[in-house]
């Protein structure tokens, strides 16, 4: 190492479910960039001692600094009822990172933990951002067009926040963090992608457009349903971004993505961890679809049965909760009942 200030600082925002993904992404970056110096930062609202120990061992074995930053859980508590409530607090960490790393480094590369690196980052590391607060690649066309209209943005550039090269001084001088937080909490817009929508709005006109090779987006779920045997990856693709609910560490994911993930996992602190098995009824349905697409009909039937059992249990639990709510509502009178019904949207 030439000292942490001359290194490229790479940051991830995770919850416990994505900690391994960050570790494997780190391994992929190091394997493909032996000539660059790095410092890695993992931001989280909470992690297990096991995850922290695995990252620490990986740091020692690789001889590369890897830091864990535990953020205050209360920082974004008021945003948990966002219209897209299926996102964890982890997606908001990238908004906070430039404030935490101010004085540590002049620039940072934020990377989603469902990204794998397959090429050189030297060009990105030396890129001149000028007066821009960040650089990012455009999101897929259908999402970009919809969100440009929803966020009332001029032009045709709506970026994906899964990879951001950030000039920390420019970012903090423009108060991007504070303005994004204020927008998310304002309720002014219906946010499909809370932090991404907010960053596109408050940083509009101040983000440099990157070549798509720096954030090549795939939907493994789409490939699962069409049963494609190979992923179409261009020769110049550097960072592969596996967005959506199906990830390379799922045992029923695309064989090409899964093989790539496992090859890098062997060089991470998670080498001994098996691929995830289905846990939710949606994942069980995906797994059944995967086996059916590969002609494994007994396995497909088994997972369809597990899916139906799990979903029925989920529906029955929901019905029981509604029954309890109905009883509570019936026990109230007058204004109390009207207020509760209006609050629940069932008036």
Secondary structure, DSSP 8 states (H G I E B T S, - for coil): ---GGGSEEEEEEE-GGGHHHHHHHHHHHHHH-TTS-EEEEEEES---HHHHHHHHHHHHHHT-EEEEEE--GGGGGGGTTSS-TTS-GGGGHHHHHHHHHTTT-SEEEEE-TTEEE-S--HHHHT---TT-SEEEEB--HHHHHHHHHHTT--SS--B-TTEEEEEHHHHHHTTHHHHHHHHHHH--S--SSHHHHHHHHHTTTSEEEE-GGGSEEEEHHHHHHHT-SS----TT--EEEEESS--TTBTTS-HHHHHHHHHHHTTSTTTT---B---SHHHHHHHHHHHHHTT-HHHHHHHHHHHHHHHHHHHHHHHHHHHHHHHHHHH--HHHHHHHHHHTT--
